[in-house]
Amino acid sequence: MSVLIVGGDQVESLKRQVVAQGYTEVEHWHGRKKGFVKRTFSNHTRLIVMVCDYVNHSLTISLKNQASRKGLPLIYCRHSTHELRHKLLHQEKTDEDCCACYSF
């Protein structure tokens, strides 16, 4: 199973957390260039983790729409391994209220 982490520069700790939860492949997009808005993720991707602190609104909306069309779960978190671990363990709950300060 593959996971896409979007945002952030130093995500090694987040990658380790995702692998510890049983995912085998982790792809990272830093999302700083305009071209990332048009990019599509792999068909092997089973989960998208969005690091809210480091992603612009256009990219967030684009990935949210793509994930919705493919029926993939999307986790929003700040750059925190503790928050990510909690959200991965409680993934079946909706993740709408995670970044309450953001309106995606």
Beta strands, then each sheet from edge to edge (+ up, - down):
strand 1: 2-6
strand 2: 25-29
strand 3: 45-51
strand 4: 74-77
sheet 1: 2+ 1+ 3+ 4+
end
